[in-house]
Structures are given as C-alpha cells and as structure tokens.
Amino acid sequence: MLHLVGLGLDDGEVTEKGIEAIKGSEKIFAEFYTNTETVDIAALEEKTGKSIEKLSRKEVEQKDQIIESAKERDTVFLVSGDPLTATTHYDIKHRAEQKGIDVEVVHAPSIFTSVAETGLNVYKFGRTVTLPEHASPESIIDHVEKNDSVGLHTLVLLDINYDAGDAAEKLIDMSPELKNREAVILERANAQDQNIVHGELGDLSPEGETPHCIVLVGEKSHKEEENLEAY
C-alpha cells in the first residue's frame, strides 16, 4: 500500500493520521524539491521510530522506486504542504492505482489555504501561477490579466529560496503597469515567524527569509479592505 502524506508547511502539522501511517509502514520516502524544507525530519524520525529517505526531483519523477516499494510493502511518501497540490504527486497516485496498489491520501495544510492569513477570501482567488527564478514565462502575465478581467486575486508561487523582492522586480519588468498594483507578500506561511507585507508591488520588500509568495490583489470586498489595513 502507498500512503501519500502531507507534512504541512511547518513542524507539527503532520496529522495524527499521517503519523500513524508512518509508524505502520516499512519504507518512508520524502521530497523537498517542491518547497523549502521547513520540517525537522530528524525530529519526525525520532517521534515515529522510522528512518526517512529523502529523494531528489529526478528520483521522484524519473524512477519508480516509490511505486516499486509500495508493491512489496506499506510505503509512505512524505510531501511538503498537501500531497496533491503538485501534479507530480497526483501522477504517482494515478500510476500506483493503475498497477493495482491501494493508495491512501493524508491531507495537510498548504499554501492554498494558508494564503487566507492575508485577510483575502480564498474563494476570490483565480488561476495560480508560478514564477521561476531563472525564466520569465509570458503565460504568467496572460493568467494575471485573465484573473484581473473578473476581479480575482492572483497567487504567485515562487521557486524555492526565490526572494519576493527580486520576484516583484521581475514581474514589473514583464508588465510595467504592475508597479503600482496593490499586492501582498506572505513570508514563511504557518511558521512562528510568519510575516505579511502589504502595499504597492513596486515598493514591497520582504523582511525575512524564504519561502515567500506574492498575491496580486483583485477586487476587494469591504471586509477584505478592513483585513488588509492590519498590514
């Protein structure tokens, strides 16, 4: 059996159900290429009495060792955030099921819900985009404009360790009219030192370490306006 277990965004966010899956399985894998490693794996090993093997992106995407392991024994694959927010992880679930392997998904907090800490309503977010550190895909601005056309907020996810200040500059280079766009930086979501910065995109600067993400604010309700005033 294969257990896809979310680690959440910080220590202590693995659910009791996830902990039991780890304790009851013979092989435990984990990956941290989709998000900064914010979870203390050594502490999790001590808590569960299990050894956890970290896999690289190549090992997850190009090899079948997770699925091969799950054919023979109870296997856990630990994922930062929620286990099904990355297409790679859903693909593993799908391929395992095609091979007749039972799959259990154990959900956990993710950026897609934690972004509500900004005070913006999660129901009013449109298409999420990912801004890589070393590229400037035109599709990002296309999706932002589509969200804008119906008044929706845009969540901009950033590469691991990509500073939101640098990312904001790139967005403005890609679309200069974004310079005066109302925006929010969410730093280290769910962590004890989580921080939120609100203002115009061209003036925003993060105040601490990554991971960071950016929200381009769309049309706001009166309550959302009140919520943002706190920042």
N, C-alpha and C positions, 0 to 999 in steps of 0.2 A: 504493500500500500504506500501511496505517496501523500504526504501531508505538506501543503503549501502554507507556511506560517508567517504572518506579518509580524515584524519586530516593532512597528510604530516608528516614531521619529526621535525618541529619546529613551533612556533607560527606564525600566519599569512599565513599559507599555505593552509588553507581550501579555496576552490574556492568559487566564488560568487554563483555558482550553489548549492554548499553544504550549504552555509549559508541560502539560500532561502529555501532549503529542511528542515533545522532545524526550521526556523521560521514558516513554514507552517504545521508542524507536531504536533501531540498531545503528543506523547511519545518519549523520546530521551534516548537511551542507549549508553554506551561506554565501551570499554575494553582496558586494558593496559598490558595484560599478554604476548602479542607478541612483545612488545617493551617497553623501558623505557618511563615513562610518561613525555614527553618533552613539551606538550601543556598545556597552562594555561586554565583549564576547567572553573574556576570561571570567567575569563575574557570572555570566549566564552558564558557562561550563561548570563552575563551582556549584551553582544553585541546582543544576539538573543532574550533575554527575556524568555528563556526556562530553565527549570530545567533538569539537565543531571544526570541519574542514572548510576553509574559505576557497571559493572558486573565482577565477578571473572571468571577464566577459567572454573571452574566446572559449574557455572551458564550458561555460553555460550554453552559449549559442551554437557552438560547432561540434560539441561532443554530446554523447547520450549517456554519460555516466550517471546522471540523476535518475533517468528512466531505467537504465540497466540495473541500478541498485534497487529501485522500487519493485522490479520484477521478482527479486530474490528475498527481500526483507523489508520491514517497515522503515521508510526513509523520510526524513524531514528536509525540506528546502526552505531556509530562512531568508526572508526578503525584507529590506528596509521599507517602512511605511506599510501599505496594504499590498498583499501579494498579487493582486490582479490589476494594478494600475499601469503596469508595463506590459506591452504586447508580447514581449519575450516570455514572460511568465505564464500568460494565458496559453501561449503556444505549447509550452511544456505540459500544462494541464491537458490540452486537447490531444497531444500526441500520446500521452500516457493512457488516456481513456481509449484511444484507438487501439492500443495494444492490450486492452482488457484489464488495465491496472485501476484499482479503486483509488479515487482521489478525494481528499478532504481539504477544504479551504478554510483557514482560520484567519479571519479578518482582523485588522488593527488600524489605529489612527493613521491618516495620511494627510498630505498637504491639501488634498481636495476638500477636506472638511475643516482642517485647522486654519485655512485661509479666512474662515469666518471670524477669527480673532481680530481681524481688521475692522470689524463692525459692518462690513458689506455682506449682503444677503447671498448665500451660496446659490440660491435659485436664480439669481440675476447675473450669473457668470455665463459667458458664451464659450466658444471654442478655445481651449487651452493651447498655447504654443510653447515651443522650447527653443531658446536662443543659445546656440553653441558658442563657445569662446572663440573658435578659430574659423568661423564662417558667418555669412550674413544672408540667409535664405530669403528671397523676395516673398515667399509664401507667408512669412510671418506678418508682414505689413498687410498683405491681402486679407488674412484672417482677422487682424485687428480692425480693419476697415469694415469687414462684414459684421463683426460684433458691434462696432460703433453704429452701423446703419439701423440697428434695432435696439440701441441703447444699453447694450450689455457690457459688463466688466470683462476685461481680458486678463487672465492669469498667465504670466510669462515665467516659465520654469527656466532655470539656468544650469549650465554644466556644473559638475562638481567643482567646488572651490572657485567658481567664477564670481568675482566681486560685482555687486549690483550697481555700484557707481560706474564701473567700466561698461557694464551692460547697458546702462542708461545712455551713456555717450554713444554707444553703437546704434541703439535704437533711433537716437536723434540724427545720427549720420544717415541712417537708412530712410528716415522720414522726418525732415526738419520741423514740420508742424507739430511734432510731438514734444518739442522743447517746453512748451507751456501747458502741456497736458497734466491734469491732476493725476497723481499716482501715489502708490504706497509701496514701500519696501518692507517685506516681512523677513526678519533675520532669525535664524535658528528656531524655527517653529517648534513649539511644545517644550523647548528646553527651559531650564530655570532662568537663563539669561536671555530669553526671547526678547526681541525688540522690534518696534514698529515705527517707521518714519513716514510722514505724510507731507505732501507739498507738490510743487510742480516738478516734473521729471527732470528738467534741466538743472534744478537746484538740489536735487536729492543726493544725499551721500550716506551710505551705511555707517553705523557706529561701532560695529564689531565683526567678529569672524563669520565666515560662511558656515552653513549653507544659507543662501539668500534666494528670494524670488521677488518679482515685481508684479504689482497689479496696476493696470491702466484703468482708471475709474470711468465707468459709463454714466448713464443717467442714474441719479440717486433719489431715493425716497427721502422724505423729511427725517425719518428715523435714522437712515444711513448718514445723512449730513450731521446730525447730532452726534452719532457714534464717532465719526471721523474727527470731530472737534477735539477729542481727547488727545489726539496725536499732533 
